[in-house]
Amino acid sequence: MGRKMNNAPVYFTIGQVQHNPLLSLDSYVPIIQENMRKSGYPDFSKGLQLGFNLTANVAQEGGVQVQPPAVHLERYFFLNADKTGGFALLTNSFSFQTTDYGTFEQFLGEFQRGLEIVQQAVGGLSFVERIGLRYLDALVPFEGETLRDYLATELLGLSTRMPQHIFAYSFTEASLVITDGQVISRTISQNGPLGFPPDLHPQPLKVADRFRKLSGEHAIIDTDGSISTRKPFDLNDVKRSLEILHDYIDKTFAASATDHARSVWYKKDE
């Protein structure tokens, strides 16, 4: 089992499977909710997600391209009592997300358990099109330290070459090519409150106090891995794909952080 960090920098993790559409999803929700409740996720809610049908023909009016109409997608949440982890279910995707990450083995076990509940309730999923795993980590220097103590030199940006100037933020991005997919690593350094990328928010999860109250110099490492290929649904194959993604993400993150950072994260609390 992976070694758990005592002062882990991860503040949000999400794993997702995009699968064949379930147009009768409403009819399956009651049995899914009951089994989720029995498995430790009793907090149920329903919301809407705004989307666009990009495959639809785009109309032209007076030579001007008209944006396709918005589509409201129903989304179901099944959360634990503390609202630190849970599942989100849409007609064509299922995800597990948490703000209380322990080890990958624990995360993967919960993800599998939820996915089994869904696929059994709907009588089996037919195929998967994309499998994704994403981590958000916050690197926060202690008093007397700087981000140079935590981030690899290649990720520090111009601020290290122009120390006499004040920068609002620094951003870097790299895309690692893997079989049937990619791992994108983004690093943003800034001074202020901790936030989330604009395309991602853990609603309705609660972020841990030590991250929610953070305000000051810090860096966010956003590591997003995905495998995009259509294949028949197989729970063991989903597990293997997530393990592969985690291995690449782990290596990418390790290359982004310094030895000092790791010593802080693994240090036992006094």
NORFEN-V613494 format. One record per residue. N is the residue number from 0. SS is DSSP state (H for helix, E for strand, - for the rest). OMEGA is omega in whole degrees, -180 to 180 (* if undefined). D_CENTER is the distance of its C-alpha to the mean C-alpha in whole Angstrom. Layout:
# NORFEN-V613494
n: {N & N}
ss: {SS & SS}
omega: {OMEGA & OMEGA}
d_center: {D_CENTER & D_CENTER}
This chain:
# NORFEN-V613494
n: {0 & 1 & 2 & 3 & 4 & 5 & 6 & 7 & 8 & 9 & 10 & 11 & 12 & 13 & 14 & 15 & 16 & 17 & 18 & 19 & 20 & 21 & 22 & 23 & 24 & 25 & 26 & 27 & 28 & 29 & 30 & 31 & 32 & 33 & 34 & 35 & 36 & 37 & 38 & 39 & 40 & 41 & 42 & 43 & 44 & 45 & 46 & 47 & 48 & 49 & 50 & 51 & 52 & 53 & 54 & 55 & 56 & 57 & 58 & 59 & 60 & 61 & 62 & 63 & 64 & 65 & 66 & 67 & 68 & 69 & 70 & 71 & 72 & 73 & 74 & 75 & 76 & 77 & 78 & 79 & 80 & 81 & 82 & 83 & 84 & 85 & 86 & 87 & 88 & 89 & 90 & 91 & 92 & 93 & 94 & 95 & 96 & 97 & 98 & 99 & 100 & 101 & 102 & 103 & 104 & 105 & 106 & 107 & 108 & 109 & 110 & 111 & 112 & 113 & 114 & 115 & 116 & 117 & 118 & 119 & 120 & 121 & 122 & 123 & 124 & 125 & 126 & 127 & 128 & 129 & 130 & 131 & 132 & 133 & 134 & 135 & 136 & 137 & 138 & 139 & 140 & 141 & 142 & 143 & 144 & 145 & 146 & 147 & 148 & 149 & 150 & 151 & 152 & 153 & 154 & 155 & 156 & 157 & 158 & 159 & 160 & 161 & 162 & 163 & 164 & 165 & 166 & 167 & 168 & 169 & 170 & 171 & 172 & 173 & 174 & 175 & 176 & 177 & 178 & 179 & 180 & 181 & 182 & 183 & 184 & 185 & 186 & 187 & 188 & 189 & 190 & 191 & 192 & 193 & 194 & 195 & 196 & 197 & 198 & 199 & 200 & 201 & 202 & 203 & 204 & 205 & 206 & 207 & 208 & 209 & 210 & 211 & 212 & 213 & 214 & 215 & 216 & 217 & 218 & 219 & 220 & 221 & 222 & 223 & 224 & 225 & 226 & 227 & 228 & 229 & 230 & 231 & 232 & 233 & 234 & 235 & 236 & 237 & 238 & 239 & 240 & 241 & 242 & 243 & 244 & 245 & 246 & 247 & 248 & 249 & 250 & 251 & 252 & 253 & 254 & 255 & 256 & 257 & 258 & 259 & 260 & 261 & 262 & 263 & 264 & 265 & 266 & 267 & 268 & 269}
ss: {- & - & - & - & - & - & - & - & - & E & E & E & E & E & E & E & E & E & E & - & - & - & - & - & H & H & H & H & H & H & H & H & H & H & H & H & H & H & - & - & - & - & E & E & E & E & E & E & E & E & E & E & - & - & - & - & - & - & - & E & E & - & - & E & E & - & - & - & - & E & E & E & E & E & E & E & E & E & E & - & - & - & - & - & E & E & E & E & E & E & - & - & E & E & E & E & E & E & - & - & - & - & - & H & H & H & H & H & H & H & H & H & H & H & H & H & H & H & H & H & H & - & - & - & - & - & E & E & E & E & E & E & E & E & E & E & E & E & E & - & - & - & - & - & - & - & H & H & H & - & E & - & H & H & H & - & - & H & H & H & - & - & - & - & - & - & - & - & E & E & E & E & E & E & E & E & E & E & - & - & E & E & E & E & E & E & E & E & E & E & E & E & E & - & - & - & - & - & - & - & - & - & - & - & - & - & - & - & H & H & H & H & - & - & E & E & E & E & E & E & E & E & E & E & E & E & E & E & E & E & E & E & - & - & H & H & H & H & H & H & H & H & H & H & H & H & H & H & H & H & H & H & H & H & H & H & E & - & H & H & H & H & H & H & H & H & - & - & - & -}
omega: {179 & -179 & -179 & 177 & 178 & 179 & -173 & 180 & -175 & 180 & 175 & 178 & 178 & 172 & -176 & 172 & 172 & -172 & 179 & -178 & 175 & -174 & 177 & -174 & -179 & -176 & -179 & -172 & -179 & -179 & 176 & -179 & -179 & 180 & 174 & 178 & -180 & -178 & 176 & 180 & -173 & -175 & -176 & 174 & -178 & 180 & 180 & 176 & -179 & 179 & 179 & 177 & -175 & 179 & -180 & 177 & -179 & -177 & 176 & 177 & -179 & 179 & -179 & -180 & -178 & -180 & 179 & -177 & 179 & 178 & 179 & -178 & 178 & -179 & -177 & -180 & 176 & -172 & 172 & -174 & -179 & -177 & 176 & 180 & 178 & -173 & 173 & -176 & 173 & -178 & -176 & 178 & 179 & -178 & 172 & -179 & -178 & 172 & 180 & -174 & 177 & 174 & 180 & 180 & 177 & 179 & -178 & 179 & 178 & 178 & 179 & -178 & 179 & -180 & 176 & 179 & -179 & -175 & 176 & -178 & -177 & 180 & 178 & 173 & -175 & -179 & 173 & 180 & -179 & 175 & -175 & 177 & -174 & 180 & 169 & 180 & 179 & 178 & -172 & 179 & 172 & 179 & -179 & 178 & 174 & 179 & 176 & 179 & -172 & -175 & 173 & -175 & -177 & -176 & -173 & 176 & -174 & -177 & 180 & 179 & -178 & -174 & -179 & -178 & 179 & 179 & 178 & 179 & 174 & -175 & 174 & 179 & 176 & 180 & 178 & -179 & 176 & -179 & 178 & -180 & -179 & 171 & 180 & 178 & 179 & 177 & 176 & 177 & -178 & 179 & -177 & 179 & 177 & -180 & 179 & 175 & -176 & -179 & -174 & 174 & -173 & 180 & 5 & 180 & 177 & 178 & -180 & -176 & -175 & 176 & -178 & -178 & -177 & 174 & -177 & -179 & 178 & 175 & 175 & 172 & -178 & -177 & -170 & -180 & 180 & 172 & -174 & 175 & -179 & 178 & 178 & -179 & 176 & -175 & 179 & 178 & 176 & 179 & -180 & 180 & 178 & 177 & 178 & 179 & 180 & 180 & 178 & 180 & 179 & 180 & 179 & -180 & 180 & 179 & -177 & -173 & -179 & 176 & 178 & 179 & -180 & 179 & 178 & -176 & -179 & -178 & 177 & 177 & -180 & *}
d_center: {21 & 19 & 20 & 19 & 19 & 21 & 19 & 16 & 14 & 10 & 10 & 6 & 4 & 3 & 6 & 8 & 12 & 14 & 17 & 21 & 22 & 23 & 25 & 27 & 24 & 25 & 28 & 26 & 24 & 26 & 26 & 23 & 23 & 26 & 24 & 21 & 23 & 25 & 22 & 21 & 19 & 22 & 20 & 20 & 20 & 20 & 19 & 19 & 17 & 19 & 19 & 21 & 23 & 23 & 26 & 28 & 31 & 31 & 34 & 37 & 39 & 42 & 40 & 37 & 33 & 32 & 28 & 28 & 27 & 24 & 23 & 22 & 20 & 20 & 17 & 17 & 16 & 17 & 16 & 18 & 21 & 19 & 16 & 14 & 12 & 12 & 12 & 12 & 15 & 16 & 19 & 17 & 14 & 12 & 9 & 9 & 7 & 9 & 10 & 13 & 11 & 15 & 15 & 13 & 16 & 16 & 12 & 13 & 16 & 15 & 13 & 16 & 18 & 16 & 17 & 20 & 21 & 20 & 22 & 25 & 25 & 25 & 27 & 25 & 23 & 24 & 22 & 18 & 17 & 14 & 12 & 8 & 6 & 4 & 5 & 7 & 10 & 14 & 17 & 20 & 23 & 26 & 29 & 31 & 28 & 26 & 23 & 26 & 26 & 22 & 21 & 22 & 25 & 24 & 21 & 23 & 25 & 28 & 28 & 29 & 32 & 33 & 33 & 36 & 33 & 31 & 28 & 25 & 22 & 21 & 19 & 18 & 17 & 17 & 16 & 17 & 19 & 19 & 20 & 19 & 16 & 15 & 12 & 12 & 12 & 13 & 15 & 16 & 19 & 20 & 23 & 22 & 19 & 16 & 14 & 10 & 10 & 13 & 10 & 8 & 9 & 9 & 12 & 14 & 13 & 14 & 13 & 16 & 19 & 19 & 16 & 17 & 21 & 20 & 22 & 23 & 23 & 19 & 17 & 13 & 12 & 8 & 8 & 7 & 9 & 11 & 14 & 16 & 19 & 21 & 22 & 24 & 22 & 22 & 20 & 21 & 20 & 16 & 16 & 18 & 15 & 12 & 15 & 16 & 12 & 12 & 15 & 15 & 12 & 14 & 17 & 15 & 14 & 18 & 19 & 18 & 19 & 23 & 25 & 25 & 22 & 21 & 25 & 23 & 20 & 22 & 25 & 27 & 27 & 31}
